[in-house]
Each structure stands twice: as structure tokens, then as C-alpha cells.
């Protein structure tokens, strides 16, 4: 029994020492290598060596040996031969700006551009009667999620947070009641005063819906 224990300890020690022999191009012994090497395409990692990871290859990726684009490669190879220079992520077309899935361009106005935003930004939401009620209903839900706790249910600056921190804006006050939807959109996006930016938490379309709902609160008696 003692001999078996010594053999096990000796084998484990040898394995540990072998794994510490990394240097130069030798990365040492890897245990569970698939935890370190992605088999999927990665935009910023291109392994063009088709033999990389051959020793752990579990599947031979052969589609048609006559087509160089789909020839056999080992586990870690992840270059896309369908793209120029075997890139995994295509370069955008020259002089173009990507839009999100809803068609919105990146918001590039700076925080101190509130006056410009208030004067120029116009809501892209459809204002026809068929959609007006739906947008207000959605804006109400969003307002209750992101704004109510500070500004209060009616926008009068009396939310629960306002009980602890002074300076929460009364959205129905004279200083704010007449602002445009563009003004509200910019403040939601970039923040103002004590209010922190919410552009990373709320999509552009939802910010416009909140702005529309805030205007309805301001119009209410």
C-alpha cells in the first residue's frame, strides 16, 4: 500500500514539475486546454497555424479536401479564410458609421451641449394618434423603473431618494416645465447636477419614451 501511495505522489509531483517547464514558445503542459483556447472565432485573436492544438483536436474539420478554404485544421486554428487577410471581424465600409439594431446613430453630443441639444434634437417617435397612447404607456413603465424613486410619481421631486438627498429636480417646476423633449433626452443620456448619466442603461428609443411621458406629466394639472 505504501508503494502505491509513493508511486501516486511521485507521478503527481512529476506532472506538476513538467507543467512548470514553460519558456519561450513552450507554454508548458496545459490541463483542460479547452478552458484557455476558444474554438470559436474571436475578433481580436487570429491563429493562422493550422497545426496549433493538434494534440487535443477532438474533431477533424474537413469539408472538402479540394477546397483550400475548408481544409483540415487543428483545435486552436480560428482564422476565417472567407474574409480578407483571414480576419475574423470585417472592417466597416469606408466613411460609414454603424447604427444599432433600431437604426440609431451613436450619441456624440457632449455633456455641456445641453442648450444645443434642447434646441435641435427632435424625437423620432411616431406622433400619430395610433401610437401616442402606446408610447405614453411604455414611457410610464420606464419612468416608474428609472425615475420615480427620485422625481416621484408625478414628477414633483418628491421620490424616496429625495427624502435623503436634497436637490432632486421638480420636473413640474417653472425652471423645467417648458423644456423640450430634446432637453430631457440629453439630461437622461448625459446626466445633470446630482443626476448621473443613464445612457448606458436605457436605450435611445426608451429615453425618448421617457421624455414624452415627462412632458405629459408637466402638462397635467
N, C-alpha and C positions, 0 to 999 in steps of 0.2 A: 504493500500500500504506500509506504514511504517513497519507494522508487517511482511509482506513478505520479505522486504529488510533485516530486522533484522534476520529473520529465515535463509535467504541465507548466510548472513555474519557469523552467528553462526555456520551453517553447514560447511562452508569453513574453519573457524577457528578450529573447532573440527577435521576436516580431516587433516589439517596441523599439529596440535599438535600430532595427532595419528601417523603420519608418522615420527615424531621425537623420537619415543619411542624405538629406536634400542638399543640393548645391548646384549652382549654375542652371543648366537646363533640366537637371534631375530634381523633380519635386518630391522625391521620396515616395514611400508607399501610401496610397490613399485607401482608407476604409470607407465603404459606402460612397464611391466616387460620384454616383448619380445625384448625390446631395450637393455636390460642388459644381458639377458641369451640367448646364442646361442642354437638353437635346432639342429644344425649340429654337427658332430664330430669335436672336436678340439684336436690337438696333445698333448697339454700340460695341458689340463683340463679333468679330468675324474670324473664324478659324478655317483657313483655307486648306490646311493639311488634311487630306482625305484619310490618312492613316492615324490621325490623332484619336486616341481612345480605342484602338483596335482590340486591345487586350480585354476590354469589358464589353465589347459590342455584343448585344443580345439579338439584334435583328440586322440582317444584311439588306440595305436599302437599294435594291436593284429593280429598276423599272424596265429598262431596255438597254442592254449592254452596247447596242449600236449607237445610242444617243449619249454624247459626252455630258450633256446637262444632267442626266439622271444615272450616271454610272455609280458603281458601288462605292460606298464610303463608310468610315467607321463612326463610332458613337458620338464623338465631340465635334465632328465637322458640322458647321452651321452656316455656311455661306450660301446665298441664294444666287444660283447661276442664271436665273432669268432676268436679273437686274444688272444694269451697267456696273462694271468693276466688281461684280459679285456682291454688291451691297445688300444688306438686309432691310434697310429703310431707304425708300426712294427720296431723292432730293425734290423739293417743291418746284413747280414751274417758275421760271424767272419772272420777277416783278408781280408776284401774286401774294396774297395774304389769306391764310386759311380761315375759314369760318367754322363755327361749331355746328352740331347737327341741326340746330334750329335756324341756322343762317345768320347768326350774329357775328360781327367782326370783333376783334379784341378791343376792349375799352382802353383808350390811350390818354384820356384827359387826366391831368394831374389833380391832386387834392385841392390845390389852390385855384383851380379853374371853375369854382362854383358859379361865379357870375356868368361866365361864358356858357357853361352847361345849362344854367337856368334859362338863358335867352335863346339857345339854339337847339337843344335836344327836344325831340318830339316823339311821343310814344308811338311805336309801330303797331300797337294793338288795334284790331278792328273795332271801330266805334259804332257799328251798326247795331240796331236795337236787338237783333237776334243773338248777338254775342255779349252785349253790355252786361246783362244780368249774370251771365256765367262768369265773366271776368271779375265782377264785383264779389260774387260768391267765393271764387277762388282766392281773390285778394284778401277777403275777410279771414279765411282759414290761415293764409300765410301771415297776415298781420297778427293774429292771435298766437301764432307759433313764434314769431321773431320779434314782435314789437310790443305786444300787450303788457308784458312784465315790466317794462319801463314807462311807456307812454300811456298806459291804461286803456281800458276797453273802448272809451270814447275819444281817445287821443288827447286827453286833457292833462297829461303829465303826472298822473296820479297812480301809476302802477306800483306793484310791491317793491320794486327796486328803488323807486323814488322815495319810499318811506325811509330808506337808509342813506341814500345819496342825493344831495341837493343838486339842482341844475338840470334835471331832466326836462326837455323841451315840452311845452304845451303846444301841441300841433294845431290847436284851435285859437291860439293867442293871436293878437294883432300883428306881431312881428313875422308870423309864419303863415297865417291863414291865406294870404294872397299869393304864395309862391307857386311856381309852375310844377308840373309833373317832372320836368327835366331836373329841376332843383332837387326834388325829393329823391329821384333816381340817383343823382350824383352823391347825395349825402348817404344814402343806403350803401352805395358802392364804396365810397372812399372814407366815410365817417366825417364827423364834425364835432369839435369840442370834446366832451366826455364820451360821445358815441364812437365806438370803434367801427372799422370797415366791415361790411358784411358781403362784399363782392365775391369772396371765396366760398361763402356758404349758400348764397342764394343766386340762382341762375338769372341772367338778364331779363328773360321774359317774366319771371316771378317778381323781380324788382319793379317792373312796370305795373304789374297787377297790384302790388302793394301801394305804389304811388297813386294808382287810380282809386283804390279803396280809401286812402288817406284823404284824397280830395272829396270823396263822398262824406267822410266824417266832418270835414271842415264846412261842408255845405249844410250839414244837419243843424237844426236848432238846438 
